[in-house]
Amino acid sequence: MNRIAVVTGGAGAIGGSIVTALHGAGHTVVSLDQTGDPAVDLADEHQVRAAAAAVLDVHGQCDVLVHAAAAFDRASLGGLDLASWRRVQAVNVESALLLAQAFVPGMAARGFGRIIFVVSDTIWSPPAGDMLPYVTSKGALVALARTLAVGLGPDGIAVTCVAPGLTDTPAARAGQPAAAFDGVRSRQALPRTLVPQDVASTVAF
C-alpha cells in the first residue's frame, strides 16, 4: 500500500534523513519546509493551513505526519521578547496542531494514522538557561502528543514522540562545543554520537 507521509523540516539534517527513510519504506513523502516547493513558513498559520490543503488536493490524504521542524531561537528569561517566544511556539507546536487538525479526519475515516513528533531530551535535563523557548516548546509537544494519543487511539491513530539526544547535525555542531558531544556520549548507552539516521530509523519503525 502506498501511504502518503508529510514531514515538516524535511530540508534539515534530521528531517531529510526521515524523508529518505520513509521513501525507502515505500511512502510518498511531502516535505513542508522554508526551502520546499512551494516554500512554507511554519510560523505562519495561513501558510500552514494552505500547505495542508494542497497536500489533500494533490494526494487525497495523509497517512503519516512527522513533525521534525524546529525553531531554535535562544533566550533566557531576562532577554526574552514575546515575538521570538511566539515564533518558536508557532513553528514547534502550533504548526503540528494545525496539521493534525487538517489530516486527522481523513485518518480517522480510514481507521489508520500515524503522528510522530520529534521532541528532545532537553525537556528532562535542560542544558542551558537560554534555551527557554525551545525546551518549553518541546515539553508542550510531549503534552500535545499524550493528549492526542488518548483522543485518537480509538480511531486507529497512533501518536508518538521520538526524543533524540544531542545529534551530530551542522546546526548542533555550530551551536555546541565539541565537549558537549563528548559529555553526552559518555552518559548514553550508545557508545558513539547520534547521527540523523538514528532518529530516522526510529521514526520509520
N, C-alpha and C positions, 0 to 999 in steps of 0.2 A: 504494500500500500504506500502510495506517495503522499507523505504528510508535509504540510506547509509549516515551516518554522520561521518565526520572526525573532531576530536578535538585535537588541539595541547595543550601540557601541561596537558594531561589527568591524569598524576600521581600526580599532585599538588592538593591542597585543593579545590580551585575553579574549576579547570579543572576536577577533579574527581567527584565533585558534578554535573557538567554539563554532564559528561558521564552517570552518574546514572539517571539523569533526562531524557536524550534522550532515554536511554534504556527503561525507564518506559513509554515513549511515543510511543514505538514500533519501534524505529530506530535500525538498526545495526550500532554499533559505533566502529570506529577505532581510537585508541589513538596514536598520534605521540609525543613521549617523549624520553628523555635520558634514562629512565628506562623501555622503552617499549620493545616489542618483535616483530620485531627487534628494537634495540635502534636507535634513530635518534638524531643527533646533529643538532638542528635547526639553528645553526650559520654556518653550512657547506652547501653551495649551492648544492654540488653534492649529499649529503645525502638527502636533502630535495627533490630534483628532483627525486631521486631513490625511496624515500618513496611514493611520489605521483604516480609514475608509477606502483609501487607494488599494491597500492590501486586499481588502474584501472584494473590491470591484474587480481586481485583476485575477485573484486566485480563488475567490469564493469562500475562503475560510482561513482560519489559523488554528492549527492543532497544537503547536508548541510555542510558548512565549518565553524567551530568555532575556532577562533584563541584566545586561552586563555593563551598560554605560554608567559612568560616574563622574561627577564634578569634584575636584579635589581642592577647591579654594580653601586656603588655610587662614585661620584667625583665632586668636584667643579671646576670652571674654571681653577684656578691655578694648580690644581693637576691632571688634566685630561690628559690621554695619549690616542693616537689615537687607539691603539689596543683594549682598553676597550670600547672606544666610538663605534668602528666599530662592536664589538661583540654584544653590546646592540642593535644597529640598525639592525644587521643581524637577531638576534633572534626575536626582537619585531616587525620589519617592513618588512624586506626583505623576511623572510620565508612566511609571509602572502601573499606577492605579488607573490612569486613563486608558491605557492599552488593554488592561484586564477588563475594564468596562466594555470596551468595544468587541473583544474577542470571546469573552466567556459565554454570552448567549448561544453562539454557534457551537462551542464546545459542549455545552450542556445539552443542546438539541441532539448532538451526535453521540452523547454518552461517553465522550473521551476528550481529555485535555491534559496538558502538562504546562505548568507555570513554574519557572525557576528563576529565583533572584540570586545574583552573585552579591554576597554581602562581604563581611570582613571579620577577621578575628580581633580587630581593634576594639570591637564593642565589649569584649571581655577584659582587654588589657590595653587601654589607650596609650600609645607610645609618647604622645606629646600633647600639651595643653592647647596648642594652636591648631589641632585637628578637630576642634569642637563641632563645626558644621558637618564635616564628613562622618565622624563617628556617630553623631546623633542621627544622621540620615540612615545609616546602616542599621542602627537599632530600630528605627521606625520601620524599615523594610522587613526585619525579622517579625515584628509585631503584626505588620500587614499580612505577611505570609501565613502566620499561625492562625489569624482570624479567617482569612480566605480559605485555608485548608478545612476548617470546621464547617464553613458555609457551603463550600463547593464539592467536598468529598462525596456526598450522596449522588452527585451528578456525574461521577466518574472522572472528576478533575483532581489531579494530584498537584499540590502546591508545595514546593521545596525550596530551601535555601542552601547554597553552597558557600561556605565561608573559608576561602583560602587564607593562608598566612602571607607574609611578605613574599612576593613573587618577582622573579627576575624579568622585569619589563624595562623599556627605555625610560618611562616616566618614573618608575621606582628607583632606578639607578641614578637618575638626575636629582631626585628628591631625598635620597637616603645615603648616608655614608657607608662605605664598604663594611665597617664594623657592625652596622645594623644587620646586614645579611649574615655575618658570622655569628652574631648573638642569637638570631632566630634559628639558624641551622643547629646550633648546639642544644636547643631546647626541644626540637621537634623529633618525631620518630624517624622520619625520612632523613637519611644521612647526606643530604645534598640540598641545595637551594631549589625551591619550587620554580618551575617554568610554566608558561601559559598552557602548554599541552597537558599538564597535570590537571588543571582546572577544567579544560575542555573535555578530557576523558571522563571526568566525574559527571559533568553536565550531560554528556551524550549517554552515559549509562542510565 
